[in-house]
Amino acid sequence: MPTPSTTAGIDGSCRVLSEEPTSLSHAQAEAAFRSDDTYAICSALAAAALTDWDRTWLEKWCVCLAGHDELPVRQISATCI
């Protein structure tokens, strides 16, 4: 996993967490999607949306994960669509 970095807003009151997406193979991403680790699922889905060229594969997973039990997973799947 990449190391997250934080930056302060203009007035110093807002902090934004960001990290560079890592290109994952479909097998690596699917292993994360099938895990119980919400952070791993969200990170893998965001990375796939930003780096993977197979939009049909990505859309299938976004739709599948849109019904996930965890709210953050549902939110990132909607964002990635």
Buried (B, 14 or more C-beta within 10 A) or exposed (E): EEEEEEEEEEEEEEEEEEEEBBEBEBEBBBEBBEEEEBEBBBBBBBBBBEEBEEEEBBEEBBEEBBEBEBEEBBEBBEEBE
